[in-house]
Amino acid sequence: MVRGSRVFGLVVAAGALAVVTGCSAGAQESGLAGSDGSKGAALVERKCSMCHTLDRINAATYDAATWAATVQRMQANGLVITADESSQIIDFLANRKL
């Protein structure tokens, strides 16, 4: 009976390892879409990706007014950026080529 428990434990451990390895491999992101090396792109990668995946940011295609409202809402949620940084982020996100 002890041998059966040991085998079962090894099977469970191997399965858990496979799940963890598979999850981390699938979590890789493709990078920020439309990144042009600008300060706005760098700010999005540094500030926005603290809470949001780049895939989520890439999927959002808003106009400047909607991005401005979104950035303002994120500031109300605790995002700390200057007015200049806010403008750069909004300009990049609203005008990037996807």
ROTOR-724126 format. One record per residue: x, y, z of N, C-alpha, C in turn; residue in three letters; residue number from 1. Coordinates in Angstrom, 3 decimals, padded with zeros to 6 digits, always signed. Layout:
<sites>
<site n_c1="X" n_c2="Y" n_c3="Z" ca_c1="X" ca_c2="Y" ca_c3="Z" c_c1="X" c_c2="Y" c_c3="Z" resn="ala" resi="NUM"/>
...
</sites>
This chain:
<sites>
<site n_c1="+000.821" n_c2="-001.200" n_c3="+000.000" ca_c1="+000.000" ca_c2="+000.000" ca_c3="+000.000" c_c1="+000.857" c_c2="+001.253" c_c3="+000.000" resn="met" resi="1"/>
<site n_c1="+001.999" n_c2="+001.205" n_c3="+000.692" ca_c1="+002.883" ca_c2="+002.366" ca_c3="+000.754" c_c1="+003.423" c_c2="+002.687" c_c3="-000.632" resn="val" resi="2"/>
<site n_c1="+003.742" n_c2="+001.629" n_c3="-001.406" ca_c1="+004.272" ca_c2="+001.850" ca_c3="-002.748" c_c1="+003.232" c_c2="+002.544" c_c3="-003.632" resn="arg" resi="3"/>
<site n_c1="+001.979" n_c2="+002.146" n_c3="-003.526" ca_c1="+000.913" ca_c2="+002.766" ca_c3="-004.301" c_c1="+000.739" c_c2="+004.233" c_c3="-003.947" resn="gly" resi="4"/>
<site n_c1="+000.866" n_c2="+004.572" n_c3="-002.677" ca_c1="+000.759" ca_c2="+005.966" ca_c3="-002.243" c_c1="+001.910" c_c2="+006.795" c_c3="-002.788" resn="ser" resi="5"/>
<site n_c1="+003.093" n_c2="+006.182" n_c3="-002.819" ca_c1="+004.263" ca_c2="+006.887" ca_c3="-003.334" c_c1="+004.120" c_c2="+007.165" c_c3="-004.830" resn="arg" resi="6"/>
<site n_c1="+003.657" n_c2="+006.183" n_c3="-005.560" ca_c1="+003.450" ca_c2="+006.345" ca_c3="-007.003" c_c1="+002.388" c_c2="+007.415" c_c3="-007.252" resn="val" resi="7"/>
<site n_c1="+001.309" n_c2="+007.360" n_c3="-006.494" ca_c1="+000.258" ca_c2="+008.363" ca_c3="-006.638" c_c1="+000.807" c_c2="+009.763" c_c3="-006.366" resn="phe" resi="8"/>
<site n_c1="+001.611" n_c2="+009.906" n_c3="-005.324" ca_c1="+002.215" ca_c2="+011.198" ca_c3="-004.994" c_c1="+003.106" c_c2="+011.709" c_c3="-006.108" resn="gly" resi="9"/>
<site n_c1="+003.878" n_c2="+010.810" n_c3="-006.717" ca_c1="+004.745" ca_c2="+011.212" ca_c3="-007.833" c_c1="+003.927" c_c2="+011.643" c_c3="-009.047" resn="leu" resi="10"/>
<site n_c1="+002.841" n_c2="+010.940" n_c3="-009.318" ca_c1="+001.974" ca_c2="+011.302" ca_c3="-010.444" c_c1="+001.348" c_c2="+012.676" c_c3="-010.209" resn="val" resi="11"/>
<site n_c1="+000.876" n_c2="+012.921" n_c3="-009.003" ca_c1="+000.288" ca_c2="+014.222" ca_c3="-008.667" c_c1="+001.335" c_c2="+015.324" c_c3="-008.796" resn="val" resi="12"/>
<site n_c1="+002.544" n_c2="+015.088" n_c3="-008.293" ca_c1="+003.612" ca_c2="+016.089" ca_c3="-008.375" c_c1="+003.981" c_c2="+016.366" c_c3="-009.823" resn="ala" resi="13"/>
<site n_c1="+004.066" n_c2="+015.323" n_c3="-010.649" ca_c1="+004.397" ca_c2="+015.506" ca_c3="-012.064" c_c1="+003.302" c_c2="+016.300" c_c3="-012.775" resn="ala" resi="14"/>
<site n_c1="+002.052" n_c2="+015.999" n_c3="-012.441" ca_c1="+000.944" ca_c2="+016.747" ca_c3="-013.040" c_c1="+000.964" c_c2="+018.207" c_c3="-012.646" resn="gly" resi="15"/>
<site n_c1="+001.241" n_c2="+018.477" n_c3="-011.378" ca_c1="+001.314" ca_c2="+019.864" ca_c3="-010.911" c_c1="+002.447" c_c2="+020.606" c_c3="-011.602" resn="ala" resi="16"/>
<site n_c1="+003.582" n_c2="+019.946" n_c3="-011.764" ca_c1="+004.716" ca_c2="+020.565" ca_c3="-012.452" c_c1="+004.363" c_c2="+020.879" c_c3="-013.900" resn="leu" resi="17"/>
<site n_c1="+003.669" n_c2="+019.968" n_c3="-014.556" ca_c1="+003.262" ca_c2="+020.197" ca_c3="-015.941" c_c1="+002.317" c_c2="+021.388" c_c3="-016.048" resn="ala" resi="18"/>
<site n_c1="+001.393" n_c2="+021.509" n_c3="-015.108" ca_c1="+000.453" ca_c2="+022.633" ca_c3="-015.120" c_c1="+001.190" c_c2="+023.947" c_c3="-014.913" resn="val" resi="19"/>
<site n_c1="+002.079" n_c2="+024.002" n_c3="-013.933" ca_c1="+002.824" ca_c2="+025.235" ca_c3="-013.641" c_c1="+003.699" c_c2="+025.617" c_c3="-014.822" resn="val" resi="20"/>
<site n_c1="+004.389" n_c2="+024.664" n_c3="-015.402" ca_c1="+005.254" ca_c2="+024.943" ca_c3="-016.545" c_c1="+004.435" c_c2="+025.406" c_c3="-017.736" resn="thr" resi="21"/>
<site n_c1="+003.323" n_c2="+024.757" n_c3="-017.982" ca_c1="+002.465" ca_c2="+025.142" ca_c3="-019.098" c_c1="+001.874" c_c2="+026.519" c_c3="-018.927" resn="gly" resi="22"/>
<site n_c1="+001.489" n_c2="+026.884" n_c3="-017.712" ca_c1="+000.911" ca_c2="+028.201" ca_c3="-017.457" c_c1="+001.936" c_c2="+029.295" c_c3="-017.673" resn="cys" resi="23"/>
<site n_c1="+003.138" n_c2="+029.105" n_c3="-017.197" ca_c1="+004.138" ca_c2="+030.155" ca_c3="-017.361" c_c1="+004.540" c_c2="+030.293" c_c3="-018.816" resn="ser" resi="24"/>
<site n_c1="+004.550" n_c2="+029.215" n_c3="-019.572" ca_c1="+004.902" ca_c2="+029.301" ca_c3="-020.984" c_c1="+003.809" c_c2="+030.017" c_c3="-021.763" resn="ala" resi="25"/>
<site n_c1="+002.554" n_c2="+029.814" n_c3="-021.392" ca_c1="+001.458" ca_c2="+030.447" ca_c3="-022.098" c_c1="+001.259" c_c2="+031.898" c_c3="-021.726" resn="gly" resi="26"/>
<site n_c1="+001.906" n_c2="+032.373" n_c3="-020.679" ca_c1="+001.698" ca_c2="+033.728" ca_c3="-020.195" c_c1="+002.587" c_c2="+034.749" c_c3="-020.887" resn="ala" resi="27"/>
<site n_c1="+003.421" n_c2="+034.313" n_c3="-021.816" ca_c1="+004.310" ca_c2="+035.245" ca_c3="-022.492" c_c1="+003.502" c_c2="+036.190" c_c3="-023.367" resn="gln" resi="28"/>
<site n_c1="+003.929" n_c2="+037.432" n_c3="-023.400" ca_c1="+003.228" ca_c2="+038.433" ca_c3="-024.188" c_c1="+004.048" c_c2="+038.787" c_c3="-025.418" resn="glu" resi="29"/>
<site n_c1="+003.387" n_c2="+039.384" n_c3="-026.380" ca_c1="+004.038" ca_c2="+039.702" ca_c3="-027.637" c_c1="+004.733" c_c2="+041.055" c_c3="-027.624" resn="ser" resi="30"/>
<site n_c1="+004.483" n_c2="+041.892" n_c3="-026.668" ca_c1="+005.057" ca_c2="+043.228" ca_c3="-026.638" c_c1="+003.994" c_c2="+044.267" c_c3="-026.936" resn="gly" resi="31"/>
<site n_c1="+004.351" n_c2="+045.515" n_c3="-026.780" ca_c1="+003.407" ca_c2="+046.613" ca_c3="-026.972" c_c1="+003.213" c_c2="+046.892" c_c3="-028.454" resn="leu" resi="32"/>
<site n_c1="+001.988" n_c2="+046.733" n_c3="-028.930" ca_c1="+001.673" ca_c2="+046.975" ca_c3="-030.334" c_c1="+001.845" c_c2="+048.448" c_c3="-030.672" resn="ala" resi="33"/>
<site n_c1="+002.436" n_c2="+048.720" n_c3="-031.809" ca_c1="+002.609" ca_c2="+050.092" ca_c3="-032.266" c_c1="+003.714" c_c2="+050.841" c_c3="-031.569" resn="gly" resi="34"/>
<site n_c1="+004.533" n_c2="+050.132" n_c3="-030.803" ca_c1="+005.615" ca_c2="+050.803" ca_c3="-030.076" c_c1="+006.561" c_c2="+051.461" c_c3="-031.069" resn="ser" resi="35"/>
<site n_c1="+006.828" n_c2="+052.731" n_c3="-030.824" ca_c1="+007.668" ca_c2="+053.502" ca_c3="-031.739" c_c1="+008.920" c_c2="+054.039" c_c3="-031.056" resn="asp" resi="36"/>
<site n_c1="+009.190" n_c2="+053.562" n_c3="-029.865" ca_c1="+010.366" ca_c2="+054.028" ca_c3="-029.138" c_c1="+010.184" c_c2="+055.387" c_c3="-028.487" resn="gly" resi="37"/>
<site n_c1="+008.980" n_c2="+055.925" n_c3="-028.524" ca_c1="+008.717" ca_c2="+057.245" ca_c3="-027.953" c_c1="+008.642" c_c2="+057.172" c_c3="-026.434" resn="ser" resi="38"/>
<site n_c1="+008.662" n_c2="+058.355" n_c3="-025.814" ca_c1="+008.503" ca_c2="+058.414" ca_c3="-024.357" c_c1="+007.131" c_c2="+057.888" c_c3="-023.948" resn="lys" resi="39"/>
<site n_c1="+006.120" n_c2="+058.166" n_c3="-024.769" ca_c1="+004.773" ca_c2="+057.679" ca_c3="-024.469" c_c1="+004.718" c_c2="+056.164" c_c3="-024.437" resn="gly" resi="40"/>
<site n_c1="+005.360" n_c2="+055.519" n_c3="-025.407" ca_c1="+005.395" ca_c2="+054.055" ca_c3="-025.449" c_c1="+006.120" c_c2="+053.502" c_c3="-024.228" resn="ala" resi="41"/>
<site n_c1="+007.240" n_c2="+054.121" n_c3="-023.880" ca_c1="+008.005" ca_c2="+053.677" ca_c3="-022.708" c_c1="+007.188" c_c2="+053.850" c_c3="-021.428" resn="ala" resi="42"/>
<site n_c1="+006.441" n_c2="+054.942" n_c3="-021.341" ca_c1="+005.599" ca_c2="+055.172" ca_c3="-020.163" c_c1="+004.490" c_c2="+054.128" c_c3="-020.063" resn="leu" resi="43"/>
<site n_c1="+003.885" n_c2="+053.792" n_c3="-021.194" ca_c1="+002.841" ca_c2="+052.763" ca_c3="-021.191" c_c1="+003.430" c_c2="+051.445" c_c3="-020.701" resn="val" resi="44"/>
<site n_c1="+004.599" n_c2="+051.090" n_c3="-021.237" ca_c1="+005.226" ca_c2="+049.833" ca_c3="-020.831" c_c1="+005.591" c_c2="+049.847" c_c3="-019.346" resn="glu" resi="45"/>
<site n_c1="+006.047" n_c2="+050.983" n_c3="-018.849" ca_c1="+006.498" ca_c2="+051.060" ca_c3="-017.458" c_c1="+005.344" c_c2="+051.266" c_c3="-016.475" resn="arg" resi="46"/>
<site n_c1="+004.432" n_c2="+052.157" n_c3="-016.795" ca_c1="+003.372" ca_c2="+052.531" ca_c3="-015.842" c_c1="+002.111" c_c2="+051.665" c_c3="-015.987" resn="lys" resi="47"/>
<site n_c1="+001.611" n_c2="+051.543" n_c3="-017.201" ca_c1="+000.336" ca_c2="+050.845" ca_c3="-017.397" c_c1="+000.466" c_c2="+049.346" c_c3="-017.171" resn="cys" resi="48"/>
<site n_c1="+001.631" n_c2="+048.802" n_c3="-017.568" ca_c1="+001.794" ca_c2="+047.353" ca_c3="-017.445" c_c1="+002.058" c_c2="+046.911" c_c3="-016.011" resn="ser" resi="49"/>
<site n_c1="+002.096" n_c2="+047.856" n_c3="-015.076" ca_c1="+002.186" ca_c2="+047.472" ca_c3="-013.664" c_c1="+000.905" c_c2="+046.758" c_c3="-013.233" resn="met" resi="50"/>
<site n_c1="-000.207" n_c2="+047.131" n_c3="-013.837" ca_c1="-001.500" ca_c2="+046.541" ca_c3="-013.476" c_c1="-002.153" c_c2="+045.779" c_c3="-014.628" resn="cys" resi="51"/>
<site n_c1="-001.805" n_c2="+046.133" n_c3="-015.864" ca_c1="-002.463" ca_c2="+045.556" ca_c3="-017.036" c_c1="-001.455" c_c2="+044.815" c_c3="-017.897" resn="his" resi="52"/>
<site n_c1="-001.885" n_c2="+043.713" n_c3="-018.510" ca_c1="-001.018" ca_c2="+043.004" ca_c3="-019.441" c_c1="-000.912" c_c2="+043.815" c_c3="-020.725" resn="thr" resi="53"/>
<site n_c1="+000.190" n_c2="+043.637" n_c3="-021.430" ca_c1="+000.341" ca_c2="+044.325" ca_c3="-022.711" c_c1="-000.711" c_c2="+043.831" c_c3="-023.696" resn="leu" resi="54"/>
<site n_c1="-001.105" n_c2="+042.576" n_c3="-023.593" ca_c1="-002.159" ca_c2="+042.068" ca_c3="-024.469" c_c1="-003.462" c_c2="+042.832" c_c3="-024.260" resn="asp" resi="55"/>
<site n_c1="-003.773" n_c2="+043.163" n_c3="-023.011" ca_c1="-004.996" ca_c2="+043.926" ca_c3="-022.734" c_c1="-004.875" c_c2="+045.339" c_c3="-023.305" resn="arg" resi="56"/>
<site n_c1="-003.712" n_c2="+045.952" n_c3="-023.127" ca_c1="-003.490" ca_c2="+047.299" ca_c3="-023.658" c_c1="-003.557" c_c2="+047.267" c_c3="-025.180" resn="ile" resi="57"/>
<site n_c1="-002.959" n_c2="+046.253" n_c3="-025.793" ca_c1="-002.966" ca_c2="+046.131" ca_c3="-027.253" c_c1="-004.377" c_c2="+045.987" c_c3="-027.807" resn="asn" resi="58"/>
<site n_c1="-005.242" n_c2="+045.338" n_c3="-027.064" ca_c1="-006.607" ca_c2="+045.097" ca_c3="-027.536" c_c1="-007.483" c_c2="+046.345" c_c3="-027.477" resn="ala" resi="59"/>
<site n_c1="-007.082" n_c2="+047.325" n_c3="-026.685" ca_c1="-007.891" ca_c2="+048.537" ca_c3="-026.519" c_c1="-007.568" c_c2="+049.531" c_c3="-027.634" resn="ala" resi="60"/>
<site n_c1="-008.565" n_c2="+049.887" n_c3="-028.392" ca_c1="-008.384" ca_c2="+050.832" ca_c3="-029.501" c_c1="-009.373" c_c2="+051.982" c_c3="-029.335" resn="thr" resi="61"/>
<site n_c1="-008.981" n_c2="+052.954" n_c3="-028.521" ca_c1="-009.839" ca_c2="+054.092" ca_c3="-028.217" c_c1="-009.339" c_c2="+055.342" c_c3="-028.925" resn="tyr" resi="62"/>
<site n_c1="-010.212" n_c2="+056.350" n_c3="-028.982" ca_c1="-009.779" ca_c2="+057.656" ca_c3="-029.475" c_c1="-009.152" c_c2="+058.430" c_c3="-028.311" resn="asp" resi="63"/>
<site n_c1="-008.618" n_c2="+059.608" n_c3="-028.612" ca_c1="-007.895" ca_c2="+060.390" ca_c3="-027.599" c_c1="-008.777" c_c2="+060.741" c_c3="-026.401" resn="ala" resi="64"/>
<site n_c1="-010.028" n_c2="+061.097" n_c3="-026.643" ca_c1="-010.916" ca_c2="+061.475" ca_c3="-025.539" c_c1="-011.176" c_c2="+060.291" c_c3="-024.605" resn="ala" resi="65"/>
<site n_c1="-011.356" n_c2="+059.120" n_c3="-025.175" ca_c1="-011.601" ca_c2="+057.934" ca_c3="-024.358" c_c1="-010.346" c_c2="+057.533" c_c3="-023.597" resn="thr" resi="66"/>
<site n_c1="-009.176" n_c2="+057.643" n_c3="-024.251" ca_c1="-007.922" ca_c2="+057.350" ca_c3="-023.541" c_c1="-007.710" c_c2="+058.347" c_c3="-022.406" resn="trp" resi="67"/>
<site n_c1="-008.048" n_c2="+059.616" n_c3="-022.635" ca_c1="-007.895" ca_c2="+060.628" ca_c3="-021.581" c_c1="-008.767" c_c2="+060.277" c_c3="-020.375" resn="ala" resi="68"/>
<site n_c1="-010.001" n_c2="+059.876" n_c3="-020.632" ca_c1="-010.893" ca_c2="+059.477" ca_c3="-019.537" c_c1="-010.366" c_c2="+058.229" c_c3="-018.833" resn="ala" resi="69"/>
<site n_c1="-009.803" n_c2="+057.315" n_c3="-019.604" ca_c1="-009.249" ca_c2="+056.082" ca_c3="-019.030" c_c1="-008.050" c_c2="+056.393" c_c3="-018.144" resn="thr" resi="70"/>
<site n_c1="-007.147" n_c2="+057.231" n_c3="-018.633" ca_c1="-005.962" ca_c2="+057.598" ca_c3="-017.848" c_c1="-006.386" c_c2="+058.335" c_c3="-016.575" resn="val" resi="71"/>
<site n_c1="-007.363" n_c2="+059.218" n_c3="-016.692" ca_c1="-007.858" ca_c2="+059.941" ca_c3="-015.517" c_c1="-008.443" c_c2="+058.967" c_c3="-014.487" resn="gln" resi="72"/>
<site n_c1="-009.173" n_c2="+057.963" n_c3="-014.974" ca_c1="-009.739" ca_c2="+056.959" ca_c3="-014.068" c_c1="-008.623" c_c2="+056.147" c_c3="-013.394" resn="arg" resi="73"/>
<site n_c1="-007.567" n_c2="+055.844" n_c3="-014.143" ca_c1="-006.444" ca_c2="+055.101" ca_c3="-013.559" c_c1="-005.726" c_c2="+055.943" c_c3="-012.500" resn="met" resi="74"/>
<site n_c1="-005.644" n_c2="+057.248" n_c3="-012.728" ca_c1="-005.051" ca_c2="+058.133" ca_c3="-011.721" c_c1="-005.904" c_c2="+058.129" c_c3="-010.451" resn="gln" resi="75"/>
<site n_c1="-007.208" n_c2="+058.107" n_c3="-010.604" ca_c1="-008.091" ca_c2="+058.034" ca_c3="-009.438" c_c1="-007.922" c_c2="+056.703" c_c3="-008.705" resn="ala" resi="76"/>
<site n_c1="-007.465" n_c2="+055.681" n_c3="-009.441" ca_c1="-007.227" ca_c2="+054.360" ca_c3="-008.848" c_c1="-005.820" c_c2="+054.213" c_c3="-008.285" resn="asn" resi="77"/>
<site n_c1="-005.011" n_c2="+055.271" n_c3="-008.371" ca_c1="-003.691" ca_c2="+055.218" ca_c3="-007.751" c_c1="-002.505" c_c2="+055.374" c_c3="-008.673" resn="gly" resi="78"/>
<site n_c1="-002.719" n_c2="+055.501" n_c3="-009.983" ca_c1="-001.609" ca_c2="+055.714" ca_c3="-010.909" c_c1="-000.986" c_c2="+057.074" c_c3="-010.642" resn="leu" resi="79"/>
<site n_c1="+000.325" n_c2="+057.102" n_c3="-010.457" ca_c1="+001.029" ca_c2="+058.353" ca_c3="-010.187" c_c1="+001.831" c_c2="+058.734" c_c3="-011.427" resn="val" resi="80"/>
<site n_c1="+001.360" n_c2="+059.762" n_c3="-012.126" ca_c1="+002.052" ca_c2="+060.308" ca_c3="-013.291" c_c1="+001.852" c_c2="+061.815" c_c3="-013.308" resn="ile" resi="81"/>
<site n_c1="+002.771" n_c2="+062.499" n_c3="-013.991" ca_c1="+002.653" ca_c2="+063.949" ca_c3="-014.138" c_c1="+001.678" c_c2="+064.265" c_c3="-015.269" resn="thr" resi="82"/>
<site n_c1="+001.308" n_c2="+065.524" n_c3="-015.388" ca_c1="+000.432" ca_c2="+065.955" ca_c3="-016.480" c_c1="+001.112" c_c2="+065.726" c_c3="-017.824" resn="ala" resi="83"/>
<site n_c1="+002.426" n_c2="+065.972" n_c3="-017.893" ca_c1="+003.175" ca_c2="+065.745" ca_c3="-019.132" c_c1="+003.191" c_c2="+064.259" c_c3="-019.493" resn="asp" resi="84"/>
<site n_c1="+003.403" n_c2="+063.403" n_c3="-018.498" ca_c1="+003.393" ca_c2="+061.959" ca_c3="-018.754" c_c1="+002.017" c_c2="+061.500" c_c3="-019.219" resn="glu" resi="85"/>
<site n_c1="+000.977" n_c2="+062.050" n_c3="-018.621" ca_c1="-000.385" ca_c2="+061.723" ca_c3="-019.022" c_c1="-000.604" c_c2="+062.064" c_c3="-020.491" resn="ser" resi="86"/>
<site n_c1="-000.169" n_c2="+063.247" n_c3="-020.896" ca_c1="-000.312" ca_c2="+063.676" ca_c3="-022.292" c_c1="+000.444" c_c2="+062.758" c_c3="-023.239" resn="ser" resi="87"/>
<site n_c1="+001.651" n_c2="+062.363" n_c3="-022.847" ca_c1="+002.461" ca_c2="+061.484" ca_c3="-023.697" c_c1="+001.824" c_c2="+060.102" c_c3="-023.840" resn="gln" resi="88"/>
<site n_c1="+001.294" n_c2="+059.579" n_c3="-022.746" ca_c1="+000.629" ca_c2="+058.271" ca_c3="-022.782" c_c1="-000.596" c_c2="+058.332" c_c3="-023.686" resn="ile" resi="89"/>
<site n_c1="-001.426" n_c2="+059.340" n_c3="-023.500" ca_c1="-002.650" ca_c2="+059.485" ca_c3="-024.299" c_c1="-002.313" c_c2="+059.661" c_c3="-025.769" resn="ile" resi="90"/>
<site n_c1="-001.331" n_c2="+060.504" n_c3="-026.073" ca_c1="-000.937" ca_c2="+060.739" ca_c3="-027.463" c_c1="-000.453" c_c2="+059.449" c_c3="-028.119" resn="asp" resi="91"/>
<site n_c1="+000.386" n_c2="+058.702" n_c3="-027.409" ca_c1="+000.882" ca_c2="+057.446" ca_c3="-027.987" c_c1="-000.259" c_c2="+056.467" c_c3="-028.233" resn="phe" resi="92"/>
<site n_c1="-001.091" n_c2="+056.239" n_c3="-027.213" ca_c1="-002.146" ca_c2="+055.233" ca_c3="-027.336" c_c1="-003.186" c_c2="+055.601" c_c3="-028.394" resn="leu" resi="93"/>
<site n_c1="-003.506" n_c2="+056.869" n_c3="-028.503" ca_c1="-004.531" ca_c2="+057.294" ca_c3="-029.462" c_c1="-004.024" c_c2="+057.292" c_c3="-030.899" resn="ala" resi="94"/>
<site n_c1="-002.717" n_c2="+057.443" n_c3="-031.086" ca_c1="-002.177" ca_c2="+057.598" ca_c3="-032.440" c_c1="-001.296" c_c2="+056.451" c_c3="-032.910" resn="asn" resi="95"/>
<site n_c1="-001.156" n_c2="+055.409" n_c3="-032.118" ca_c1="-000.267" ca_c2="+054.310" ca_c3="-032.518" c_c1="-000.830" c_c2="+053.569" c_c3="-033.720" resn="arg" resi="96"/>
<site n_c1="+000.074" n_c2="+053.048" n_c3="-034.505" ca_c1="-000.292" ca_c2="+052.280" ca_c3="-035.701" c_c1="-000.347" c_c2="+050.807" c_c3="-035.319" resn="lys" resi="97"/>
<site n_c1="-001.536" n_c2="+050.247" n_c3="-035.356" ca_c1="-001.711" ca_c2="+048.835" ca_c3="-034.970" c_c1="-001.662" c_c2="+047.919" c_c3="-036.162" resn="leu" resi="98"/>
</sites>
